[in-house]
C-alpha cells in the first residue's frame, strides 16, 4: 500500500530496551500501515520505526513552554482526556520533563527549534512548507519523550489530534493495569488547503468537535443572535445606523479547537428580511417584475445611504469579533437587483463590490487586522471579471453559483477566469456541494467524487473549502470526512485506502469489505447523481421533462439525466454492481450501507424503466397489444423501483439520523414519487394497465379484542403520524390498530378507517376502488391533509371534496353545528398542531363544510357516500410543527380542541 512519502530526514532505529520508560520495540511496515488506518487525514511525511509500551499511569503530559496559549493548553488537555476515556487514568499536566516514566511534550517551539529545552528534529522543514502556521512535527526526543510541536499553536493542536488518532486503538486494560502503545513516530505534516470546512450554522454547535477531530477548521455562517431581533441579526437603529447583533460564543468555541467561524452579511436581495427599508426608505431601488409581484423591495447601491448601511454592518461585525477571529464574509445579491438607470449603467454587482470595499476601509480603522471575503453568485457570474477588478487585492472572493458549484458532475468547477485570478495572487474560496443534490437528501458515499473535487481545488490553488451539506453533517459523514482527507492531503491516499481508513476508524466489523463496497458503489452513485438533470428531472423541473414526453420527446441515453449512462450495457453492469455491493453490505452488517445500495439501485431502475417505456411509446398515439404489454411490464418495473427508492430513503433516514427533521428529507421521497406517478398517468392514457402492487402481503392484521368499533389506522402516514394517531385512540380506550395495507381483505377488518397524508402515495392511489367500496358498504373514513386529494394524492371522494390549495393560516373555525363539531359553538376556533398549513378544499355536490379558515377556505368537509360516511380533514392531526412558520414537524398527539374534534369525528364515522 503506497500511502507514505519519504520522511525526508534520517530515521534512527531505537534499540529494544527495557527501562523506566517501558519496553521499546520495533514496528514493521505492515504494522505502521495498519496503525495509520486510524489517522484521518493521512500525514504528509511519516515513519514509525518503533513504539514504547508503557503503563498508562507512567505517562505525563508536559506543557513545553511557560506562556502557553489557550490552544496549546487545550491540545494538552485533550490528550489527558483521551487517557481518562480509554484507560481510566488521568496523566498529570506537568511543566517539566520527567527523567522517569514517559513524557508527551506539547507546545510551540522556540526560535532555536527547542521545546522544553530539548532540540526537536524536523522543525526546519515546517518553516518552509505551505500553510506553515498549521504545520507540525511529532518526533521522539531523549529516550522517554515524544514531542508534539509547531511554530504556531494551530499546528500544535493538529499534532495533538494526530497523536490522539494514533493512541486511541492502542490502550489495553484500565486503571493501574492499563497500558498504552506510544508510537515513536517521526511526522512532518501540513495542509494543502489553508481553510477546510462548511458553510451554514444552524447545525454547528454540536459538530464543532466532530469537525475539529478531522482537522476541519472553517464554518461560514449567518451571525448567531444574542437577542431576538427577528429572524436575522442585521438591523438599522432609530438613528439610521446599521448594526449586527452578534453572539460571539460560537466564534469563541470554534477558536478553542482551531476552527474559524466566519460571520456572513447576507445576500443584498434579501435585505427585505431586515428593517432597513422601513428605517431608511431612501435605500429602496427599482425592483424587477418578480420582486414587484412579491412586494419585496430591493436595495439601490447607487444611493449613498445603501452604501453606508452596508459599511455599518461590516464595521459592527468588526467591532464585535473576538481577538481570535478576524474574518467576515459579505454576499453579493443572488437573484435580483435594482433596475434603476444608474445601477444598470454601472453594473449592480460592481456597485455592490465597491460598496463592500468602502465598508472594509471603514472597518479596518476599528479592526486593522480584519480580513474580508466576498461571495460571488449566479447573478454576478456574467460580471465576475468586473467584480474582481473592483475589489482591492486584499479582499478575497469565494465562488458560488447555484447551478455551477451545487452539482455533482464530473466536470472541473474552477473556471478559467478564477484560475487566472488565483495565478495572479488572488485569494479564492469555493462553496461546492458534498452531497448528491442541494435540495434533496439521498445517500451517497462517493470517494471518487470527493477526491476529484478536492484534487482540483488544491491543484488550482483554492484557499478555502466551504462545503454545502444538506441538511446536516450526520447524513454525509463519509463524504465530509473524505473532504477533510483530501483537502489536507490531496495526493496521499487513493479512494480505497481512504475508505479502508474511514471504516477502520468507524469500527465496522469488516473494514476491508466495507472499503470494497464504497469503491464499488461510489461510481454507480456518480452515474446516477452526477448529471445535474437527474434531480432536476425528479424534483425541480419534472414539469418540463413531462411536457417533453407528452410531445413525444423522451430522454435518450448519454444525454440529460442519462449523461453517464451511455448505453443499455452500462446500465446492466451498474445493476450487477449494485447486486454485488448489496452482498458486501449484508456481509459487513451495516444497515445504512445496505439502504444506500437499495436507494441508488432504485434510482437506477427508475431511470432504466423510464428509458424503456420511452423506447416503446415514443412518438405514438396508439399502441399495439404487444406494445401495451411491453409498456405495462416496464410500468410495473417503474412502480416497483419507485417503491424501492422511497421506502429505502425513509428507512435510511431512520437509521442514520431519525431525530433530524427537515422538509427536504420528506420532499425527496414525495417528489420522486410525484414524477414517476406522472409518468404512469401518461402511459396509462395510452391504454396501458400495470398490475396493482401488493403492500406488506405477509404482515398479519391484529385487531384488538373488546367492544366498540374497530379503528384501522393506515400505517403509511407522513413521518410518525399513523403511530401517533393509533396511540391517541388507544389512550381513549378505543380499539385502534395499525393497518398494513389497503386492499379489500384488510379493509374488511375495519369499521372506521383513518387515512392520513401518506409518506408514499403509491399504494394510496392504487387503493382508490377498494376504499370507495369499503365506504359504499357502510364503512367510515377520515382522510387528512394531502390525502383529501391534493398534490400526489388522488381525490378519492371527489363527490365530497377535493384539495385545491394549502393556505398557511394556522386556525380552523367551526362554521355549523354537526356531530363532528359537537361541543363547539359556531365561530369557535381550533389551533391545530401542524400549524404550517392546512389543505383547503373545493366541496363536491355531496360535501358539507363544517369548518373553514379565517379567509373562508373550507378546511373540513363531510358527507355520506353510499351507506357509509366520509370526512375530509385538511388538518394533519398527529403532527406538530417545530416552530412557527416552519414546515418541519414532529409526531405529537392531538391536543385540546383538535383532539376533541378528532374524537367526535371517529364517533360519527362509527355510528350506524
N, C-alpha and C positions, 0 to 999 in steps of 0.2 A: 504494500500500500504506500504509494508515493505521496505522503501528506506533508513531509517536512522539508524545509530549506536547510542548507548547511548552516550551522550555528555561526560560522564566521569568526570564531575565536577558538583558541586552543582548548581542547577538552581534557581535563585532568581526571583520570580514574582514581577514585579514593579506595584505598585498600580496605578489605573487610577486617574490621577490628571490633572489639567489644570494650566499651568504655562507659563512663558515667552517662554519656550521651546516647547510649543504646547501640544496637548492632547496625553497622553499615555494611550493606550487601549489594552486589552488582545487580543491575537491571538490564535485561535483554532488550533488543529492539522490538520484539513481539510484545513484551510486557509494556514497553513505552507506548507502542501504538494502541494497545488496549486501554492503557491509562488515559491517554489523550482523548479517547472517545467520550470522556466525561467533561471535556472542556469545550465550551462554545462561547465565542468564536475561537477557532484554532489560532494559536500564536504564530507570528511570522517565523521566528527562529527559536528552536527548542531542542534541547538534548537532555535526557535523563539517563545518566550512566549508573547511578546508584541511589539507594534510599536508606534512610535511618528508621529503624523500627524501635520506637520508644514508648515508654509509658505515658499515657495522656497527661498524668499528673506531674510529669517531669518537664512539661513544656511551659515556657514563659513567653508572653508577647511583649516585646520591648518597643517603646516609642523612641525612635532613633535620634530625635533632636529635642532640645528643651522647649522651644516655642512652636510646638507642632500646631498646625492649622486644625480647624474643625474637621475637615475631610480626612486628614491623616488620623486623627483620633477615632473617627467613625470607622475607618478602614480597620484599625487595630481592634476596635470593639466588635466588629463583625466576625473577625477571626476568633475572638474569645467566645462569642455567642455560638459559633459552629461547634466548638468543643463542648459547650454546655448542652447543645441539642443532641449531638451524636454520642457523647461519652459520659454525660452527667458530671463533667469535671470543668471547673472554671479556672483557666490559667490566670496567674497574676498578670496585671498590666504594669510592667516594670519600666524603670528609667535607665537601668544599666544592664549590660550583657553579663550573664552569669557564667562562671567558669565551669560549673557542672550542670547537668541536665541539658535541655535543648532550648535554643532561643529562636524565635521568629521576630526579626527586626523590621519595623515598619517605619518609613518616613522618607522625606525629601533629603537627598544627599547634598553635601556642601560643595563649594566650587572646586575643591580638590578631589571630588569623587569619593568622599568618605561618608559613612553612615555609622553613627555611634562610635566614631573614631576608627572604624575599620574600612580599609580600601575595598571597593566593590568593583569587580571586573565587569566590563561591558558598558559602563556609563558613557564612555566616549562615543559609543555607537549611537545612542539615542539622542545625542545633541545634534546629530546631522540628519535624522530621518524626518519624513513628512509628519506634520501634526505632532511635533516633539512634545508639546505640553501634555499630551495624553500617553506618551510612550513610557515604558517602564522596563526595569530589569529585575529578574529574580535570579539569585546566584548564591551558592554556598560560600560562607566566609568562616575563617578559622576552621575548627573541627566540630563545632557544635552549634552552628548558627546558619540560618537561611535569611538572606536579606531581600526585602521587598522594597524597591526604591525607584526613584524617578527624579526628574528636575522640577516637577510641579505636583501639587497634591492630587490632581486628577489622575496622573499616572500612577501614583501610589495606590489610589483607590482601585484602579484596574488591576494592579499587581495583586492586591488582596483578593479581588474577585477570582482571578485565575487560580490562586492557591486554594481558595475555598472549593472550586470545582475539582481540583486535584485531590484534596483531602477527603471530600465528602464520602466517597465509596471506600475509604481506607481505614475506617475505625473498626475496632473489634472490642466487644465487652463494654462494661460500664463501670464507673467509679474507680476504685483502686485497681481493678483488674483491666481497665481499658487500655488498649494500645492503639497507636496510630502509625501509619507508614508515611514518613515525610519525604517527598521526592527531593533529592539533591539536584534540582533542576537548574539548568542554565538557560534562561529565556530572555530574549530581547524582542520586544513586541511594540507595535504601534498601529494605529488605524489607517486604512486607506482614505477614508472619508471623515472629515472632522465632525460633522453633525449627522446623527443617525437616530431616526425615531418616527414620530407620528404627528399628525395634526388632529385637533379635536379634543376637547377637555372634559365633556360630561362624564366620561368613564374613567378619568385619570387617577383619582385619589387612591383607589385600590391597587392598580397595576404599576405604580411608580417603582416599587421594589422589584417587581417582576421585570420591568424594563431594565433597571439598573443591573440586575443579575446577568443580563445578556449584553451588557455594555452599550445599550441604547441610551442616548443622552439628550434627546430633544423631544419636546412637545410644544407645538404652537397651538394656542387655544384662545378663545374669546375670554376676556377678563372675568375671573370669578368674582361674584358680587360679595361685598362685605355687608351691605344693607340693601333692602329691597327698593330698587328704583324702577320697577317694571321688569320687563323681560331682559333688557340689556343694560349694561352699566354706563354707556356713554350718554351724557345728557348735556343740557345747557341750563345754566342757572338763571335766576330772575335778572341778574346783571348782564346777561348775554355772554357769559364765559363758558366755554366748553370744558367739562370735567369728566373724568373717568373714575368711577368708584371701584377701586381695586382691592381685592382681598389678597394680600401678599403671602398668606400662609402656605399656599400650594407652591409658590415660587421658592419659598424658603425650604419647604420639604424636599423639593427637587434638588436644591443646592446641596443638601446633606448626602445625596448619593450621586453627585456629579451629573445630574440631569438638569438641563436648561429648560425652563418653562418660559415661553415667549408669548406675551400678550398681543392680541390682534386688535387693530382698528378695522372694523368690518367693511364689506363692500359699500361703495358710495351710493349705489342704487338701493340700498336697504336702510338708508337713514330715516325713512319714514317710521321705523321701529324705535326711533328716539323721539325726543320732543323738540328737535332742532327747528322744524318748520313752524311749530307753534310759537316758540320763543323768538325766532329770528325769521320772520316771514320773507325778509328780503333775500334769503338764500334760495328761495324757490326758483326752479328753472322751468323750461317748457317741456312737458312730458310728451313721450310718443303716444301713439294711439292706444297701445296696450295699457300703459300706466294711467292714461287718462280714463280708460274704461274701468280700471281697478280703483280709481280715485286715490292713486298713490303718487305723491309729489316726488320730484327728483331735484337734486342739488345742482345749482349752476356754478361751475368753477370759473366762470368769467367774472364773478362777483367777489369783491374783497371780503365780505362777511363770511362766505363759504370757505375761502382760503384760511381766514383767521380761525374759524372754529375747528377746522381740521388740525391746524397747528396747535390750538389749545389742547386738543385731546392728546396729541403726541407729547406736548410739554407735561401735561398732567400725569401721563404714564411715566415719563422720565423722572418726575419728582418722587414717585412712589416706589420705583424699583428698588429692591434690596441691594446691598453692596455687592452681593454675589451675582446679581443679574444686571445686564446692560443692553438687552436686545428687545426690539419692538418690531412687529410686522404690521404693515399697512396694506390693505387690499384695494386694488382698483375696482371700479364698478364691474359687475358681472354681466348683466344682460341689457341694461337700459342706461340712458344718459340724457342730459339736457340737449334739446333740439334747437336752441336759440342760434341766431346767426353767428354770434361771436364764438360759441363753443364749436359749432360745425366748421367754422373757418379755420380755427387754430388747432382743432382736434381735441375732443373731450378728454382723452386719456393722456395726451401731452399736458393739458392743463392740470389734470389731477397729479401727474408726476411732478410738475413744477410746484404745485401747492404742497406736496409732500416734502420736497426739497426745502422749501421755505420753513415749514414746520420743524424740520430736522435742524436747521441752523438755529432756530429759536431754542429748541430743546437742548442743544449742546451747551448753551450758556448755563443751564442748571445741572446738566449731567455731561461733562466733557467727553467721557468715555462711551457715550451712547452709540449703539450700532443699530442701523435701520435696514430693513429689507422690505421690498415692495413685491406684492403678489400680482403677476400678470394674469390675465383672464382670457376666456374665449372672445369676449367683446373687444379686448385690446389687441388681439392676435395680429390683425392686419396692420396695426400701427406700432407693433412692439419695437421696431427699429427706431422709431421716433421717440418712444418712451425711454429706451435705453440712452439715447442721445441727450434727453432732457434731464437725466439723473446724474448727479455728481458721482465720480468713480467710487467714493467711499460708501455709497449706498448700494447694497446688493439687490438682486432680484431673484424671485422664486417663480418657476414656471408651472402654471396650472392652466388647464383648458379642459373643460368637462368632456369633450369628445376626443381629446388627444393625449391626456395623461390619465384619465379614468377609463382605461381599457386594458385588455389582457392579450393583445395580439402579439405577433412575432416580429413586429417592425421596430426599428430604433425609435426612441422617444425624443431625444435631444436633437432638434433640427438645426440646419446649418447656421442660421443667424445666431443662435445661442451658443453653438460650438465655437464660432469665431469670437463671440463675446468673451468666452472663458479663455481662449488662447490669447486674447488681448489683455488679460489680467482681471477680467470681471468676476465677481463673486456670484455663483449660481446655485440655487436650490431647486428642488423639484417636488411636486405633490403627485406621486403615482398611486394608483390603487394597488393593493397587495392581495386582492380578492377577485373572484370571478367577475363581479359587476358592482357598480356603485350604488344601485338602487335595490338590489335583491340579495338574498342571503342563502347561499348554497355551498355545499362542502367542496373543498379542493385543496389538497396538499400538493403543491406544484413546485418541486425543487428545480426543474429545468426552467420554468418561467421566472422564478425569483432570481436564479443565478444569471440568467440572460439580462434581466433588468439591472441588477447591481453591477455586473461587469461593464455594461455600457456606461453607467453613471460614473464609475470610478475611472474608467479609461478616458472619458471625455472631461474629467476634471470637475465634476459636480461636487460642490462643497457641503450640501445639506440634503438629507433624505427626510421628508415628512410624509410618511406613508398614510394612505387613507384606508381604514379598515372598518367596514360596516357590519354590524352595529357595535361590535365590541371585540377586543383582542381575543377573548376566550374562544371565539368561533374559528379563529385562524392562527392558533398558537404556532403551528408548523411553519406557515408562510412568514409570519412576523419574525420568528426565531431565525429562519433562513435569511431574512433581510439583514438581521444583526450579524449573522455569519459572514455574508459576502460583501456587506458594506464595510466591514472591518478588514477582511482578508479576501479580496475578490478572486485571487488566483491560487488559493490554498487548496481546500478540499474540492473533490468533484461531487456530483449530485448524490451518488450512493454513499460516499464517505460522510457527507453531512447527514443524510438520512439515518445512517447507522449510529452516528454520534447522538443525534436527536433522540432516537428511540432508546438508546442506551441510557442517556440522561433521564429520560422519562420513566425508565424502569419497566418497560414492557417485557413480556415473558420471553419473546424470541426476537431480539432486535435485528438479527440478520434477515429473517423473513419479513419483518416489518419494513426494513430498508428496501428489500426487493419489491415489496408491494408499492411503496411510494414511487420508486423509479419506474416501475411498470405502468402504474395507473396515471402518473403525472402527465405524460404526453397525450393520453386519451382525453383527460380533462382539458388539456390545452386545445385539442382539436374541437372540443365541444364549446368551451367558454371563450376561446381566443377570438373567433370572428365577432366583432362588435355587433354584427347584425343578429346574432342568435338571441341575445337578450332583448334587443330592440324588437325582434320578431315576437318573442314570447310576452314581453312585458311593457314595452314602450310604444312601439308603432305597429302593433298587430293589426290595427285597422287598415293601415296602408298595405301590409302584406296580404291581408284577406281581400282587399279591394283588387289587388293584382290577380289573386287567384280567381275571384269572381269574373274577371275579364279574360281568364284563360292563361295567365302568366304564373306558372308555378316555379318556385325556386329550383335552380339547377345545381348539380354537383360542381364543386370548385368555385362557387360564387356565393356572395352574401353569407348567410348562416352556414353554408357548406364550404366555405373558403378553404378549410383544412381537411375536407373530405372529398378528394378529387375523383374517386370512383367507388363503385359498389364493393370492390375487393377491399378497399381501405376500410370501409365501414365494417365489413365482415371480420377483418383482422382485429379491429378495435373491440368488437363484441367478444371475440375469442379472448382477447386480453382481459376484458372485464371478468370473464368466467375464471381465468387463471388467477386474477387479482382477488376475486372473492374467496377462492380456495385458500390463498395465503392469509387473507384477513381472518377467516374462520380458524385456521391453524394457530394464528397468533392469539386469537380470543379477545380482540378489542372491538366492542360493538360499534364504536364511531368509525373505525376503518371499514367494517362491513357495510354500514349505512352509507358512507361516502361512495363506495363502489356501487351500491344499489342505485343511488341517485344519478351518478354520472352515466351508468349503463342505461337508466331510464330515459335521461335526456337524449342519449344517442339513439335509443329505439324510437323516441318521438320523432327525431329528425329522419330516421330511416322510413318510418311509416308515412310521414307527410310526403317525402320524396316518392315513395312507391305509389301512393294514392295519385299523386300528380302524373306519374307515368301512365296510369290507367285512364284518368278522366280529363287530362289537359286538353283544352280546345274542343270538348264535346258537349253538346246539349242533350244528347240521348246516349244511353249505354246499351250494349247488347247484354243478354243474360249472363254470358261468360264474363263480361267486364264488370257487371254488377257483383258477381260472386267474388271476383278478384278484389274489387274495391271494398266489399263487405269484410273480406278477410283482413285487409290492412286497416280498415276502420276499427275492427276488433283489436288488432295489434296496437293501434294508437290509443285506444281506451285503456288497455292493459298497461301500456308504457306510461301513460299519464298517471294511473293509479300507483304504479311502482314508484314514480318520481315523487308525487305529492305526499304519499304516505311515508316514503323514505325521508323526505325533508322534515316532516313532523317528528318522526322518531329520532332523527339526528339532532334536532333542536332539544328534545327531551333528554338525550344522553349527554350532550355537550354542555348546555347551559340553560336548563329549564327555567331558572329564576329570572332570566333576562327577557323582558318584554319589549317588543319593538314592532311597529306596524309593518316594517319591511319584511319581517320574518313571515308573517301571515300573507302579505301581498305576494310573496314569491310563490306560495302554493296556489293562491287564488287565481293569479293571473296566468300561471302555467295552464291551469285547468280551463280558464276562460278562453284562451287561444285555441287549445285543442278541441274544446267543445264547439267553438265556432266552425272549425274545420268539419266536424261531424255534422253540424247543421247544413253546411253547404253540400256535403256529399249525399246526405240523406235527401236533399232536394232533387237529386238526380235519380231517386228511386232506389237508393242503396240502403239496406237494412242490415245492421250487425246484431248478433245475439246479445241480449241484455246481460250485464255482468251479474255474478252471484257474489254477494258480500258475506264474508265470515260463515261459510256453509257449515263448518264443524262446530261453531260456538253454540252451546246449549242455551235455551231461554229459561230463566229461573224466575217464575212468578211467585212472590211471597204468599205464604198461606194466610188465611184470615178472611174477614168480611170487608165489603166495600169494593169500589171499582178498582180494577187492575190498571195502573197508570204506567204505560211504557214510555220511557224517555229515550229517544234515538241517540245512540252512543256517539255519533259523529259530529256533535256540536262544536262550534268555534271555541278553540282553546279548551278549557275545562268546564264549559257551560253545562254540558249534559250531566256530568257527575255532580256538579253543584246543585242543579235543579232536583235531581233524584234525591240527594241528601236533604234538601229543603222539604220535600214531601214526606220523607221518612220521619223527619222530626215532628211532622204534624200527624203522625200515626196513619199515614196513607200508604197503600200498597203500591209503592213505586219500584220499578226495576229497569235495568238497562236493556234496551232493545238493540241487538247486534246487527239487524238487517231490516229491510222494509218490504219484504215480499209478502204475499197473501197469507202464507202459513204463519209467519211471525206476527203479523198484524192481528191474526185471529186470537192471539193470547191477550189482546188489549181491549179494555173498554174505552180508555182515553189515551190518545197519542200526543206526546209533546215533540214537536219538530223544530228545534232551534236552528238558527243560521248555522250552516254546515261549514266545517273546515274544508271539506271536499264535496262538491255538489254533484259529482258524477252519479253516485247511487241515488241521491235525492231525485235528480231529474229522471232517472230511469224508473223510479217508483211511482210516477205520475198515475198510471192506471190503477195500480194496486191500492194506493192511498185513497183515491177517489171512490173506489169500490168499497173500501172499508167504511168510509163515512156514509156512502149511499145506503148501506145496510144497517146503519144505526150507530156507528162509532162517532166519537167526538175527537176533534183535533185542534190544537193551538199551534200555529206557526209563528215564529218570532223573527224580528229584524229582517235580514235579506230573504229569509225563507218565505216571506209573504209574496214573493215574486219580483225580486229586484236583482239587478246585476246578473250574476251567474246562476241564480236560482230561477227556474222556470215558474211561471204563475200557475200554481197547482189548482187554485179555485178562482178563476177569473170572474165567475158569476158573483162571487162575494167581493173581490177587490184585487188590485194589482199594485205593486210598489212602483212609484214614479220618481221619487227624489229622497234625499237624506238630509233634511234640514238640521242644523246644529243649534237647537233651542233649549234642550235640557229639561223641559217640563211638558207634561201632558195634562189636559183639563177635561174633566167629565162634562159631556155635552147632553146626556139624557139619562134618565132612570132606566135601568135594565138589571137583570140578575147579576151580570158581571160587575155592575157598579153598586151593588147592594152595600149600604152603609156609607155611601158617599152622597153628597149633595151636588146638584148641577153647579159647575164652576169650581168645585174642589180640584186641587192640583196633585199630581204625582211627580215628585222629583226622582226620576228613575236613576238606577245605579250607573248604567252606561250612558253618561251624560254627554258624550261626544256628539252623538246624533241619534235620530230615530228614522225609521222609514215611513215616509208619507205615502198615502195610497189614493188611488182613484177607485171609489166604490163601484162594484158591479151592480147589475139590476137587482140582485138578491141581497145586497150588503146593506148593513145598518151601522152608521157611525155612532159609536158610543163615547169616544174620546178624540180630541183634536189637540193641536199645539196652539201656541199663542197667536199664530198667524192663520189659524183656522184650517191647517192641513190635517186631514183625517189621520189619526195615529193608531186607533183600534177600530176595526170593522168586524162585525159579527153577522152570522146568518145561518139559515137552515140549508142543508143540502141533502136531498132525498129524505131518509129517515134520521139522518144524523145532523151534527152541528159543527160549525167552523168558527174559529176566532183567528183573525189576522192581527197579530200584535206587533206593531212597528218598533216596540222597545226590545231590549235584549236582556231579560232577566237572567241572572246567573253570572253576569259580568259587571264590573265597576271600573270606571276609568281611574288611572293612577293620579291624574291631576287635571284641573280644569282646562278644557280646551284640547286635551291630548287624546289621541285615538288609542294609545297604549292602555291596556287594561289587565286586570287580574280577576280570577274567579271569586265571586262573593255572593252569598245567598241574598235574595231579595229582602229588603227591609221595609218597615213602616208601611206606607200607603201602597208601594209596589207589591209587597208581599200580600197585603190584603186583597189587592186586585187579582193576583195570580191564583190565590186560593178560591176566590169567587169564580174565576174562570174554570177551574177544574171541576168545581161542584156543578156548574151549569152544564158543562160538557158531559158529565156523567149522568145527569138527570134524564130519566126516560119518561 
